[in-house]
Amino acid sequence: MHERTSSRRAMLRLASIAAGAAVAAASAQSAKAYQGNMERAIGELEIALRSLREATPDKGGHRERAMELIRQAMHEVQSGIDYAARKFGD
């Protein structure tokens, strides 16, 4: 039960981080080159990925799928950082 609750918390946290990253990306124009929120989002995603790696593996494929989605989210956040750097400068 505790593990299921932890998994749900991790997924909710991931959703929250992804939403935060989207908001940060949308406000990049006003923030110009400031990337602190995006960089923190990557850090939080790394923590979520590490937690899932350390979880027991038998989750019916959902753990692996969550890890892949986190890797995709990390790629998208980094792409946003790179885009803003090109558009607004470092």
PyMOL Python script that loads the backbone (N, CA, C, O; Angstrom):
from pymol import cmd

cmd.read_pdbstr("""\
ATOM      1  N   MET A   1       0.822  -1.192   0.000  1.00  0.00           N
ATOM      2  CA  MET A   1       0.000   0.000   0.000  1.00  0.00           C
ATOM      3  C   MET A   1       0.865   1.253   0.000  1.00  0.00           C
ATOM      4  O   MET A   1       0.619   2.193  -0.756  1.00  0.00           O
ATOM      5  N   HIS A   2       1.890   1.253   0.868  1.00  0.00           N
ATOM      6  CA  HIS A   2       2.778   2.401   0.946  1.00  0.00           C
ATOM      7  C   HIS A   2       3.467   2.656  -0.399  1.00  0.00           C
ATOM      8  O   HIS A   2       3.630   3.804  -0.814  1.00  0.00           O
ATOM      9  N   GLU A   3       3.864   1.584  -1.066  1.00  0.00           N
ATOM     10  CA  GLU A   3       4.547   1.714  -2.350  1.00  0.00           C
ATOM     11  C   GLU A   3       3.605   2.300  -3.408  1.00  0.00           C
ATOM     12  O   GLU A   3       4.019   3.114  -4.234  1.00  0.00           O
ATOM     13  N   ARG A   4       2.340   1.880  -3.376  1.00  0.00           N
ATOM     14  CA  ARG A   4       1.356   2.403  -4.321  1.00  0.00           C
ATOM     15  C   ARG A   4       1.149   3.897  -4.078  1.00  0.00           C
ATOM     16  O   ARG A   4       1.079   4.676  -5.029  1.00  0.00           O
ATOM     17  N   THR A   5       1.051   4.298  -2.819  1.00  0.00           N
ATOM     18  CA  THR A   5       0.889   5.706  -2.483  1.00  0.00           C
ATOM     19  C   THR A   5       2.104   6.501  -2.930  1.00  0.00           C
ATOM     20  O   THR A   5       1.964   7.603  -3.459  1.00  0.00           O
ATOM     21  N   SER A   6       3.285   5.956  -2.724  1.00  0.00           N
ATOM     22  CA  SER A   6       4.507   6.634  -3.150  1.00  0.00           C
ATOM     23  C   SER A   6       4.543   6.787  -4.663  1.00  0.00           C
ATOM     24  O   SER A   6       4.962   7.826  -5.173  1.00  0.00           O
ATOM     25  N   SER A   7       4.108   5.762  -5.379  1.00  0.00           N
ATOM     26  CA  SER A   7       4.078   5.835  -6.840  1.00  0.00           C
ATOM     27  C   SER A   7       3.098   6.904  -7.301  1.00  0.00           C
ATOM     28  O   SER A   7       3.384   7.667  -8.224  1.00  0.00           O
ATOM     29  N   ARG A   8       1.962   6.951  -6.662  1.00  0.00           N
ATOM     30  CA  ARG A   8       0.977   7.981  -7.026  1.00  0.00           C
ATOM     31  C   ARG A   8       1.516   9.366  -6.732  1.00  0.00           C
ATOM     32  O   ARG A   8       1.345  10.288  -7.531  1.00  0.00           O
ATOM     33  N   ARG A   9       2.165   9.516  -5.591  1.00  0.00           N
ATOM     34  CA  ARG A   9       2.766  10.819  -5.265  1.00  0.00           C
ATOM     35  C   ARG A   9       3.812  11.194  -6.303  1.00  0.00           C
ATOM     36  O   ARG A   9       3.884  12.344  -6.736  1.00  0.00           O
ATOM     37  N   ALA A  10       4.621  10.219  -6.700  1.00  0.00           N
ATOM     38  CA  ALA A  10       5.663  10.495  -7.697  1.00  0.00           C
ATOM     39  C   ALA A  10       5.034  10.926  -9.014  1.00  0.00           C
ATOM     40  O   ALA A  10       5.519  11.859  -9.655  1.00  0.00           O
ATOM     41  N   MET A  11       3.967  10.261  -9.420  1.00  0.00           N
ATOM     42  CA  MET A  11       3.309  10.618 -10.680  1.00  0.00           C
ATOM     43  C   MET A  11       2.645  11.990 -10.574  1.00  0.00           C
ATOM     44  O   MET A  11       2.700  12.772 -11.523  1.00  0.00           O
ATOM     45  N   LEU A  12       2.021  12.292  -9.439  1.00  0.00           N
ATOM     46  CA  LEU A  12       1.428  13.609  -9.240  1.00  0.00           C
ATOM     47  C   LEU A  12       2.499  14.689  -9.240  1.00  0.00           C
ATOM     48  O   LEU A  12       2.307  15.775  -9.788  1.00  0.00           O
ATOM     49  N   ARG A  13       3.628  14.374  -8.619  1.00  0.00           N
ATOM     50  CA  ARG A  13       4.734  15.324  -8.606  1.00  0.00           C
ATOM     51  C   ARG A  13       5.250  15.546 -10.016  1.00  0.00           C
ATOM     52  O   ARG A  13       5.555  16.677 -10.394  1.00  0.00           O
ATOM     53  N   LEU A  14       5.351  14.482 -10.794  1.00  0.00           N
ATOM     54  CA  LEU A  14       5.795  14.596 -12.175  1.00  0.00           C
ATOM     55  C   LEU A  14       4.840  15.475 -12.972  1.00  0.00           C
ATOM     56  O   LEU A  14       5.271  16.341 -13.733  1.00  0.00           O
ATOM     57  N   ALA A  15       3.540  15.247 -12.792  1.00  0.00           N
ATOM     58  CA  ALA A  15       2.548  16.060 -13.500  1.00  0.00           C
ATOM     59  C   ALA A  15       2.675  17.525 -13.103  1.00  0.00           C
ATOM     60  O   ALA A  15       2.575  18.415 -13.947  1.00  0.00           O
ATOM     61  N   SER A  16       2.895  17.769 -11.826  1.00  0.00           N
ATOM     62  CA  SER A  16       3.062  19.135 -11.337  1.00  0.00           C
ATOM     63  C   SER A  16       4.304  19.774 -11.933  1.00  0.00           C
ATOM     64  O   SER A  16       4.282  20.938 -12.333  1.00  0.00           O
ATOM     65  N   ILE A  17       5.384  19.014 -11.992  1.00  0.00           N
ATOM     66  CA  ILE A  17       6.631  19.526 -12.563  1.00  0.00           C
ATOM     67  C   ILE A  17       6.450  19.836 -14.036  1.00  0.00           C
ATOM     68  O   ILE A  17       6.894  20.879 -14.516  1.00  0.00           O
ATOM     69  N   ALA A  18       5.794  18.928 -14.755  1.00  0.00           N
ATOM     70  CA  ALA A  18       5.571  19.140 -16.180  1.00  0.00           C
ATOM     71  C   ALA A  18       4.731  20.392 -16.405  1.00  0.00           C
ATOM     72  O   ALA A  18       5.016  21.177 -17.310  1.00  0.00           O
ATOM     73  N   ALA A  19       3.693  20.582 -15.583  1.00  0.00           N
ATOM     74  CA  ALA A  19       2.865  21.776 -15.703  1.00  0.00           C
ATOM     75  C   ALA A  19       3.694  23.018 -15.403  1.00  0.00           C
ATOM     76  O   ALA A  19       3.582  24.030 -16.096  1.00  0.00           O
ATOM     77  N   GLY A  20       4.521  22.939 -14.374  1.00  0.00           N
ATOM     78  CA  GLY A  20       5.388  24.068 -14.043  1.00  0.00           C
ATOM     79  C   GLY A  20       6.362  24.393 -15.157  1.00  0.00           C
ATOM     80  O   GLY A  20       6.630  25.559 -15.448  1.00  0.00           O
ATOM     81  N   ALA A  21       6.889  23.347 -15.776  1.00  0.00           N
ATOM     82  CA  ALA A  21       7.819  23.557 -16.889  1.00  0.00           C
ATOM     83  C   ALA A  21       7.110  24.231 -18.059  1.00  0.00           C
ATOM     84  O   ALA A  21       7.687  25.090 -18.727  1.00  0.00           O
ATOM     85  N   ALA A  22       5.861  23.842 -18.308  1.00  0.00           N
ATOM     86  CA  ALA A  22       5.091  24.453 -19.392  1.00  0.00           C
ATOM     87  C   ALA A  22       4.839  25.932 -19.110  1.00  0.00           C
ATOM     88  O   ALA A  22       4.961  26.770 -20.003  1.00  0.00           O
ATOM     89  N   VAL A  23       4.489  26.242 -17.875  1.00  0.00           N
ATOM     90  CA  VAL A  23       4.270  27.637 -17.491  1.00  0.00           C
ATOM     91  C   VAL A  23       5.565  28.422 -17.629  1.00  0.00           C
ATOM     92  O   VAL A  23       5.566  29.543 -18.137  1.00  0.00           O
ATOM     93  N   ALA A  24       6.660  27.837 -17.181  1.00  0.00           N
ATOM     94  CA  ALA A  24       7.956  28.514 -17.288  1.00  0.00           C
ATOM     95  C   ALA A  24       8.315  28.755 -18.749  1.00  0.00           C
ATOM     96  O   ALA A  24       8.841  29.813 -19.096  1.00  0.00           O
ATOM     97  N   ALA A  25       8.035  27.785 -19.597  1.00  0.00           N
ATOM     98  CA  ALA A  25       8.327  27.944 -21.021  1.00  0.00           C
ATOM     99  C   ALA A  25       7.474  29.045 -21.630  1.00  0.00           C
ATOM    100  O   ALA A  25       7.950  29.829 -22.451  1.00  0.00           O
ATOM    101  N   ALA A  26       6.206  29.102 -21.222  1.00  0.00           N
ATOM    102  CA  ALA A  26       5.302  30.118 -21.758  1.00  0.00           C
ATOM    103  C   ALA A  26       5.717  31.520 -21.324  1.00  0.00           C
ATOM    104  O   ALA A  26       5.482  32.486 -22.049  1.00  0.00           O
ATOM    105  N   SER A  27       6.321  31.637 -20.167  1.00  0.00           N
ATOM    106  CA  SER A  27       6.727  32.960 -19.678  1.00  0.00           C
ATOM    107  C   SER A  27       8.157  33.310 -20.062  1.00  0.00           C
ATOM    108  O   SER A  27       8.694  34.310 -19.586  1.00  0.00           O
ATOM    109  N   ALA A  28       8.777  32.512 -20.907  1.00  0.00           N
ATOM    110  CA  ALA A  28      10.171  32.755 -21.291  1.00  0.00           C
ATOM    111  C   ALA A  28      10.339  34.111 -21.956  1.00  0.00           C
ATOM    112  O   ALA A  28      11.373  34.756 -21.779  1.00  0.00           O
ATOM    113  N   GLN A  29       9.350  34.557 -22.715  1.00  0.00           N
ATOM    114  CA  GLN A  29       9.454  35.846 -23.391  1.00  0.00           C
ATOM    115  C   GLN A  29       9.660  36.961 -22.380  1.00  0.00           C
ATOM    116  O   GLN A  29      10.531  37.813 -22.558  1.00  0.00           O
ATOM    117  N   SER A  30       8.860  36.958 -21.318  1.00  0.00           N
ATOM    118  CA  SER A  30       8.998  38.027 -20.333  1.00  0.00           C
ATOM    119  C   SER A  30      10.239  37.834 -19.464  1.00  0.00           C
ATOM    120  O   SER A  30      10.838  38.805 -19.001  1.00  0.00           O
ATOM    121  N   ALA A  31      10.613  36.603 -19.252  1.00  0.00           N
ATOM    122  CA  ALA A  31      11.776  36.330 -18.410  1.00  0.00           C
ATOM    123  C   ALA A  31      13.074  36.389 -19.198  1.00  0.00           C
ATOM    124  O   ALA A  31      14.158  36.347 -18.616  1.00  0.00           O
ATOM    125  N   LYS A  32      12.971  36.486 -20.511  1.00  0.00           N
ATOM    126  CA  LYS A  32      14.120  36.491 -21.409  1.00  0.00           C
ATOM    127  C   LYS A  32      14.999  35.269 -21.163  1.00  0.00           C
ATOM    128  O   LYS A  32      14.526  34.140 -21.295  1.00  0.00           O
ATOM    129  N   ALA A  33      16.247  35.467 -20.814  1.00  0.00           N
ATOM    130  CA  ALA A  33      17.183  34.347 -20.739  1.00  0.00           C
ATOM    131  C   ALA A  33      17.165  33.612 -19.398  1.00  0.00           C
ATOM    132  O   ALA A  33      17.875  32.618 -19.241  1.00  0.00           O
ATOM    133  N   TYR A  34      16.378  34.072 -18.436  1.00  0.00           N
ATOM    134  CA  TYR A  34      16.348  33.402 -17.140  1.00  0.00           C
ATOM    135  C   TYR A  34      15.813  31.984 -17.304  1.00  0.00           C
ATOM    136  O   TYR A  34      14.709  31.781 -17.808  1.00  0.00           O
ATOM    137  N   GLN A  35      16.607  31.005 -16.872  1.00  0.00           N
ATOM    138  CA  GLN A  35      16.230  29.604 -17.057  1.00  0.00           C
ATOM    139  C   GLN A  35      16.167  28.840 -15.743  1.00  0.00           C
ATOM    140  O   GLN A  35      16.122  27.610 -15.757  1.00  0.00           O
ATOM    141  N   GLY A  36      16.164  29.527 -14.618  1.00  0.00           N
ATOM    142  CA  GLY A  36      16.180  28.872 -13.318  1.00  0.00           C
ATOM    143  C   GLY A  36      15.032  27.902 -13.112  1.00  0.00           C
ATOM    144  O   GLY A  36      15.231  26.804 -12.594  1.00  0.00           O
ATOM    145  N   ASN A  37      13.833  28.297 -13.513  1.00  0.00           N
ATOM    146  CA  ASN A  37      12.682  27.402 -13.341  1.00  0.00           C
ATOM    147  C   ASN A  37      12.820  26.148 -14.191  1.00  0.00           C
ATOM    148  O   ASN A  37      12.512  25.044 -13.742  1.00  0.00           O
ATOM    149  N   MET A  38      13.282  26.327 -15.412  1.00  0.00           N
ATOM    150  CA  MET A  38      13.460  25.181 -16.298  1.00  0.00           C
ATOM    151  C   MET A  38      14.566  24.269 -15.770  1.00  0.00           C
ATOM    152  O   MET A  38      14.434  23.045 -15.801  1.00  0.00           O
ATOM    153  N   GLU A  39      15.638  24.858 -15.293  1.00  0.00           N
ATOM    154  CA  GLU A  39      16.734  24.055 -14.744  1.00  0.00           C
ATOM    155  C   GLU A  39      16.289  23.302 -13.495  1.00  0.00           C
ATOM    156  O   GLU A  39      16.670  22.148 -13.297  1.00  0.00           O
ATOM    157  N   ARG A  40      15.483  23.949 -12.653  1.00  0.00           N
ATOM    158  CA  ARG A  40      14.950  23.252 -11.474  1.00  0.00           C
ATOM    159  C   ARG A  40      14.026  22.116 -11.897  1.00  0.00           C
ATOM    160  O   ARG A  40      14.016  21.058 -11.269  1.00  0.00           O
ATOM    161  N   ALA A  41      13.255  22.328 -12.953  1.00  0.00           N
ATOM    162  CA  ALA A  41      12.366  21.271 -13.437  1.00  0.00           C
ATOM    163  C   ALA A  41      13.166  20.041 -13.845  1.00  0.00           C
ATOM    164  O   ALA A  41      12.779  18.915 -13.532  1.00  0.00           O
ATOM    165  N   ILE A  42      14.274  20.249 -14.536  1.00  0.00           N
ATOM    166  CA  ILE A  42      15.122  19.110 -14.919  1.00  0.00           C
ATOM    167  C   ILE A  42      15.642  18.412 -13.671  1.00  0.00           C
ATOM    168  O   ILE A  42      15.662  17.183 -13.613  1.00  0.00           O
ATOM    169  N   GLY A  43      16.056  19.173 -12.684  1.00  0.00           N
ATOM    170  CA  GLY A  43      16.541  18.577 -11.437  1.00  0.00           C
ATOM    171  C   GLY A  43      15.467  17.742 -10.751  1.00  0.00           C
ATOM    172  O   GLY A  43      15.751  16.652 -10.256  1.00  0.00           O
ATOM    173  N   GLU A  44      14.245  18.241 -10.719  1.00  0.00           N
ATOM    174  CA  GLU A  44      13.144  17.498 -10.105  1.00  0.00           C
ATOM    175  C   GLU A  44      12.824  16.238 -10.908  1.00  0.00           C
ATOM    176  O   GLU A  44      12.523  15.189 -10.339  1.00  0.00           O
ATOM    177  N   LEU A  45      12.891  16.349 -12.218  1.00  0.00           N
ATOM    178  CA  LEU A  45      12.665  15.169 -13.052  1.00  0.00           C
ATOM    179  C   LEU A  45      13.744  14.123 -12.824  1.00  0.00           C
ATOM    180  O   LEU A  45      13.454  12.927 -12.816  1.00  0.00           O
ATOM    181  N   GLU A  46      14.977  14.556 -12.640  1.00  0.00           N
ATOM    182  CA  GLU A  46      16.066  13.620 -12.337  1.00  0.00           C
ATOM    183  C   GLU A  46      15.799  12.895 -11.019  1.00  0.00           C
ATOM    184  O   GLU A  46      16.050  11.695 -10.906  1.00  0.00           O
ATOM    185  N   ILE A  47      15.293  13.619 -10.030  1.00  0.00           N
ATOM    186  CA  ILE A  47      14.952  12.994  -8.744  1.00  0.00           C
ATOM    187  C   ILE A  47      13.849  11.969  -8.929  1.00  0.00           C
ATOM    188  O   ILE A  47      13.927  10.869  -8.381  1.00  0.00           O
ATOM    189  N   ALA A  48      12.820  12.316  -9.698  1.00  0.00           N
ATOM    190  CA  ALA A  48      11.713  11.383  -9.946  1.00  0.00           C
ATOM    191  C   ALA A  48      12.213  10.132 -10.672  1.00  0.00           C
ATOM    192  O   ALA A  48      11.817   9.014 -10.340  1.00  0.00           O
ATOM    193  N   LEU A  49      13.081  10.327 -11.659  1.00  0.00           N
ATOM    194  CA  LEU A  49      13.629   9.192 -12.400  1.00  0.00           C
ATOM    195  C   LEU A  49      14.450   8.286 -11.483  1.00  0.00           C
ATOM    196  O   LEU A  49      14.337   7.063 -11.556  1.00  0.00           O
ATOM    197  N   ARG A  50      15.265   8.877 -10.632  1.00  0.00           N
ATOM    198  CA  ARG A  50      16.072   8.096  -9.695  1.00  0.00           C
ATOM    199  C   ARG A  50      15.156   7.300  -8.744  1.00  0.00           C
ATOM    200  O   ARG A  50      15.426   6.133  -8.460  1.00  0.00           O
ATOM    201  N   SER A  51      14.096   7.921  -8.263  1.00  0.00           N
ATOM    202  CA  SER A  51      13.169   7.225  -7.373  1.00  0.00           C
ATOM    203  C   SER A  51      12.537   6.026  -8.068  1.00  0.00           C
ATOM    204  O   SER A  51      12.407   4.958  -7.469  1.00  0.00           O
ATOM    205  N   LEU A  52      12.149   6.192  -9.313  1.00  0.00           N
ATOM    206  CA  LEU A  52      11.552   5.081 -10.049  1.00  0.00           C
ATOM    207  C   LEU A  52      12.571   3.977 -10.329  1.00  0.00           C
ATOM    208  O   LEU A  52      12.232   2.794 -10.293  1.00  0.00           O
ATOM    209  N   ARG A  53      13.806   4.357 -10.606  1.00  0.00           N
ATOM    210  CA  ARG A  53      14.850   3.344 -10.821  1.00  0.00           C
ATOM    211  C   ARG A  53      15.059   2.502  -9.571  1.00  0.00           C
ATOM    212  O   ARG A  53      15.328   1.304  -9.660  1.00  0.00           O
ATOM    213  N   GLU A  54      14.936   3.132  -8.406  1.00  0.00           N
ATOM    214  CA  GLU A  54      15.166   2.439  -7.144  1.00  0.00           C
ATOM    215  C   GLU A  54      13.946   1.645  -6.678  1.00  0.00           C
ATOM    216  O   GLU A  54      14.052   0.832  -5.759  1.00  0.00           O
ATOM    217  N   ALA A  55      12.800   1.872  -7.298  1.00  0.00           N
ATOM    218  CA  ALA A  55      11.583   1.142  -6.923  1.00  0.00           C
ATOM    219  C   ALA A  55      11.687  -0.312  -7.376  1.00  0.00           C
ATOM    220  O   ALA A  55      12.435  -0.635  -8.299  1.00  0.00           O
ATOM    221  N   THR A  56      10.929  -1.177  -6.717  1.00  0.00           N
ATOM    222  CA  THR A  56      10.915  -2.574  -7.161  1.00  0.00           C
ATOM    223  C   THR A  56      10.351  -2.625  -8.574  1.00  0.00           C
ATOM    224  O   THR A  56       9.458  -1.846  -8.909  1.00  0.00           O
ATOM    225  N   PRO A  57      10.856  -3.529  -9.409  1.00  0.00           N
ATOM    226  CA  PRO A  57      10.553  -3.493 -10.828  1.00  0.00           C
ATOM    227  C   PRO A  57       9.179  -4.013 -11.252  1.00  0.00           C
ATOM    228  O   PRO A  57       8.711  -3.637 -12.327  1.00  0.00           O
ATOM    229  N   ASP A  58       8.531  -4.832 -10.486  1.00  0.00           N
ATOM    230  CA  ASP A  58       7.300  -5.477 -10.950  1.00  0.00           C
ATOM    231  C   ASP A  58       6.095  -4.559 -10.786  1.00  0.00           C
ATOM    232  O   ASP A  58       5.413  -4.587  -9.761  1.00  0.00           O
ATOM    233  N   LYS A  59       5.843  -3.751 -11.804  1.00  0.00           N
ATOM    234  CA  LYS A  59       4.714  -2.816 -11.784  1.00  0.00           C
ATOM    235  C   LYS A  59       3.877  -2.935 -13.056  1.00  0.00           C
ATOM    236  O   LYS A  59       3.192  -1.991 -13.447  1.00  0.00           O
ATOM    237  N   GLY A  60       3.937  -4.084 -13.688  1.00  0.00           N
ATOM    238  CA  GLY A  60       3.136  -4.297 -14.890  1.00  0.00           C
ATOM    239  C   GLY A  60       3.532  -3.412 -16.057  1.00  0.00           C
ATOM    240  O   GLY A  60       2.708  -3.122 -16.925  1.00  0.00           O
ATOM    241  N   GLY A  61       4.779  -2.983 -16.086  1.00  0.00           N
ATOM    242  CA  GLY A  61       5.269  -2.136 -17.177  1.00  0.00           C
ATOM    243  C   GLY A  61       5.051  -0.646 -16.935  1.00  0.00           C
ATOM    244  O   GLY A  61       5.573   0.178 -17.686  1.00  0.00           O
ATOM    245  N   HIS A  62       4.296  -0.287 -15.909  1.00  0.00           N
ATOM    246  CA  HIS A  62       3.993   1.119 -15.662  1.00  0.00           C
ATOM    247  C   HIS A  62       5.206   1.895 -15.171  1.00  0.00           C
ATOM    248  O   HIS A  62       5.377   3.061 -15.526  1.00  0.00           O
ATOM    249  N   ARG A  63       6.036   1.275 -14.373  1.00  0.00           N
ATOM    250  CA  ARG A  63       7.254   1.927 -13.889  1.00  0.00           C
ATOM    251  C   ARG A  63       8.152   2.270 -15.070  1.00  0.00           C
ATOM    252  O   ARG A  63       8.660   3.388 -15.157  1.00  0.00           O
ATOM    253  N   GLU A  64       8.352   1.326 -15.974  1.00  0.00           N
ATOM    254  CA  GLU A  64       9.192   1.559 -17.149  1.00  0.00           C
ATOM    255  C   GLU A  64       8.606   2.662 -18.029  1.00  0.00           C
ATOM    256  O   GLU A  64       9.338   3.509 -18.542  1.00  0.00           O
ATOM    257  N   ARG A  65       7.286   2.648 -18.200  1.00  0.00           N
ATOM    258  CA  ARG A  65       6.624   3.675 -19.012  1.00  0.00           C
ATOM    259  C   ARG A  65       6.794   5.047 -18.357  1.00  0.00           C
ATOM    260  O   ARG A  65       7.053   6.035 -19.046  1.00  0.00           O
ATOM    261  N   ALA A  66       6.651   5.111 -17.043  1.00  0.00           N
ATOM    262  CA  ALA A  66       6.830   6.377 -16.331  1.00  0.00           C
ATOM    263  C   ALA A  66       8.259   6.887 -16.506  1.00  0.00           C
ATOM    264  O   ALA A  66       8.474   8.084 -16.696  1.00  0.00           O
ATOM    265  N   MET A  67       9.238   5.978 -16.442  1.00  0.00           N
ATOM    266  CA  MET A  67      10.634   6.393 -16.620  1.00  0.00           C
ATOM    267  C   MET A  67      10.852   6.947 -18.024  1.00  0.00           C
ATOM    268  O   MET A  67      11.558   7.941 -18.197  1.00  0.00           O
ATOM    269  N   GLU A  68      10.252   6.312 -19.022  1.00  0.00           N
ATOM    270  CA  GLU A  68      10.389   6.800 -20.397  1.00  0.00           C
ATOM    271  C   GLU A  68       9.736   8.179 -20.542  1.00  0.00           C
ATOM    272  O   GLU A  68      10.292   9.056 -21.203  1.00  0.00           O
ATOM    273  N   LEU A  69       8.579   8.374 -19.940  1.00  0.00           N
ATOM    274  CA  LEU A  69       7.912   9.678 -20.007  1.00  0.00           C
ATOM    275  C   LEU A  69       8.749  10.760 -19.321  1.00  0.00           C
ATOM    276  O   LEU A  69       8.805  11.894 -19.795  1.00  0.00           O
ATOM    277  N   ILE A  70       9.386  10.418 -18.226  1.00  0.00           N
ATOM    278  CA  ILE A  70      10.253  11.382 -17.545  1.00  0.00           C
ATOM    279  C   ILE A  70      11.434  11.741 -18.435  1.00  0.00           C
ATOM    280  O   ILE A  70      11.801  12.911 -18.543  1.00  0.00           O
ATOM    281  N   ARG A  71      12.037  10.730 -19.079  1.00  0.00           N
ATOM    282  CA  ARG A  71      13.155  11.021 -19.992  1.00  0.00           C
ATOM    283  C   ARG A  71      12.686  11.935 -21.130  1.00  0.00           C
ATOM    284  O   ARG A  71      13.409  12.848 -21.528  1.00  0.00           O
ATOM    285  N   GLN A  72      11.478  11.690 -21.651  1.00  0.00           N
ATOM    286  CA  GLN A  72      10.931  12.557 -22.700  1.00  0.00           C
ATOM    287  C   GLN A  72      10.713  13.970 -22.176  1.00  0.00           C
ATOM    288  O   GLN A  72      11.020  14.946 -22.861  1.00  0.00           O
ATOM    289  N   ALA A  73      10.184  14.078 -20.958  1.00  0.00           N
ATOM    290  CA  ALA A  73       9.959  15.397 -20.358  1.00  0.00           C
ATOM    291  C   ALA A  73      11.280  16.133 -20.175  1.00  0.00           C
ATOM    292  O   ALA A  73      11.365  17.334 -20.435  1.00  0.00           O
ATOM    293  N   MET A  74      12.304  15.423 -19.732  1.00  0.00           N
ATOM    294  CA  MET A  74      13.621  16.039 -19.559  1.00  0.00           C
ATOM    295  C   MET A  74      14.138  16.563 -20.900  1.00  0.00           C
ATOM    296  O   MET A  74      14.701  17.655 -20.971  1.00  0.00           O
ATOM    297  N   HIS A  75      13.947  15.790 -21.941  1.00  0.00           N
ATOM    298  CA  HIS A  75      14.381  16.211 -23.278  1.00  0.00           C
ATOM    299  C   HIS A  75      13.627  17.475 -23.707  1.00  0.00           C
ATOM    300  O   HIS A  75      14.229  18.409 -24.237  1.00  0.00           O
ATOM    301  N   GLU A  76      12.315  17.501 -23.478  1.00  0.00           N
ATOM    302  CA  GLU A  76      11.514  18.664 -23.869  1.00  0.00           C
ATOM    303  C   GLU A  76      11.911  19.907 -23.079  1.00  0.00           C
ATOM    304  O   GLU A  76      12.016  20.996 -23.643  1.00  0.00           O
ATOM    305  N   VAL A  77      12.131  19.748 -21.783  1.00  0.00           N
ATOM    306  CA  VAL A  77      12.549  20.893 -20.971  1.00  0.00           C
ATOM    307  C   VAL A  77      13.897  21.406 -21.454  1.00  0.00           C
ATOM    308  O   VAL A  77      14.090  22.615 -21.583  1.00  0.00           O
ATOM    309  N   GLN A  78      14.837  20.496 -21.724  1.00  0.00           N
ATOM    310  CA  GLN A  78      16.146  20.921 -22.228  1.00  0.00           C
ATOM    311  C   GLN A  78      16.004  21.610 -23.582  1.00  0.00           C
ATOM    312  O   GLN A  78      16.693  22.592 -23.856  1.00  0.00           O
ATOM    313  N   SER A  79      15.113  21.099 -24.425  1.00  0.00           N
ATOM    314  CA  SER A  79      14.879  21.745 -25.719  1.00  0.00           C
ATOM    315  C   SER A  79      14.353  23.163 -25.526  1.00  0.00           C
ATOM    316  O   SER A  79      14.721  24.071 -26.271  1.00  0.00           O
ATOM    317  N   GLY A  80      13.498  23.352 -24.531  1.00  0.00           N
ATOM    318  CA  GLY A  80      12.992  24.686 -24.223  1.00  0.00           C
ATOM    319  C   GLY A  80      14.097  25.612 -23.753  1.00  0.00           C
ATOM    320  O   GLY A  80      14.143  26.779 -24.143  1.00  0.00           O
ATOM    321  N   ILE A  81      14.981  25.103 -22.923  1.00  0.00           N
ATOM    322  CA  ILE A  81      16.124  25.890 -22.457  1.00  0.00           C
ATOM    323  C   ILE A  81      17.001  26.287 -23.643  1.00  0.00           C
ATOM    324  O   ILE A  81      17.412  27.442 -23.763  1.00  0.00           O
ATOM    325  N   ASP A  82      17.279  25.336 -24.502  1.00  0.00           N
ATOM    326  CA  ASP A  82      18.119  25.591 -25.670  1.00  0.00           C
ATOM    327  C   ASP A  82      17.475  26.621 -26.598  1.00  0.00           C
ATOM    328  O   ASP A  82      18.146  27.516 -27.112  1.00  0.00           O
ATOM    329  N   TYR A  83      16.168  26.480 -26.801  1.00  0.00           N
ATOM    330  CA  TYR A  83      15.430  27.417 -27.654  1.00  0.00           C
ATOM    331  C   TYR A  83      15.517  28.834 -27.094  1.00  0.00           C
ATOM    332  O   TYR A  83      15.827  29.775 -27.824  1.00  0.00           O
ATOM    333  N   ALA A  84      15.244  28.982 -25.807  1.00  0.00           N
ATOM    334  CA  ALA A  84      15.282  30.301 -25.182  1.00  0.00           C
ATOM    335  C   ALA A  84      16.686  30.900 -25.255  1.00  0.00           C
ATOM    336  O   ALA A  84      16.843  32.101 -25.474  1.00  0.00           O
ATOM    337  N   ALA A  85      17.703  30.057 -25.070  1.00  0.00           N
ATOM    338  CA  ALA A  85      19.076  30.537 -25.158  1.00  0.00           C
ATOM    339  C   ALA A  85      19.375  31.072 -26.557  1.00  0.00           C
ATOM    340  O   ALA A  85      20.027  32.104 -26.707  1.00  0.00           O
ATOM    341  N   ARG A  86      18.892  30.362 -27.582  1.00  0.00           N
ATOM    342  CA  ARG A  86      19.104  30.820 -28.954  1.00  0.00           C
ATOM    343  C   ARG A  86      18.319  32.096 -29.220  1.00  0.00           C
ATOM    344  O   ARG A  86      18.840  33.018 -29.848  1.00  0.00           O
ATOM    345  N   LYS A  87      17.089  32.165 -28.760  1.00  0.00           N
ATOM    346  CA  LYS A  87      16.222  33.289 -29.069  1.00  0.00           C
ATOM    347  C   LYS A  87      16.566  34.544 -28.258  1.00  0.00           C
ATOM    348  O   LYS A  87      16.556  35.654 -28.789  1.00  0.00           O
ATOM    349  N   PHE A  88      16.869  34.358 -26.973  1.00  0.00           N
ATOM    350  CA  PHE A  88      17.049  35.495 -26.085  1.00  0.00           C
ATOM    351  C   PHE A  88      18.482  35.678 -25.609  1.00  0.00           C
ATOM    352  O   PHE A  88      18.792  36.676 -24.958  1.00  0.00           O
ATOM    353  N   GLY A  89      19.345  34.748 -25.919  1.00  0.00           N
ATOM    354  CA  GLY A  89      20.736  34.830 -25.470  1.00  0.00           C
ATOM    355  C   GLY A  89      20.896  34.182 -24.116  1.00  0.00           C
ATOM    356  O   GLY A  89      19.914  33.918 -23.422  1.00  0.00           O
ATOM    357  N   ASP A  90      22.135  33.926 -23.740  1.00  0.00           N
ATOM    358  CA  ASP A  90      22.426  33.246 -22.463  1.00  0.00           C
ATOM    359  C   ASP A  90      22.223  34.122 -21.280  1.00  0.00           C
ATOM    360  O   ASP A  90      22.429  33.686 -20.147  1.00  0.00           O
TER     361      ASP A  90
END
""", "prot")
cmd.dss("prot")
cmd.show_as("cartoon", "prot")
cmd.util.cbc("prot")
cmd.orient("prot")
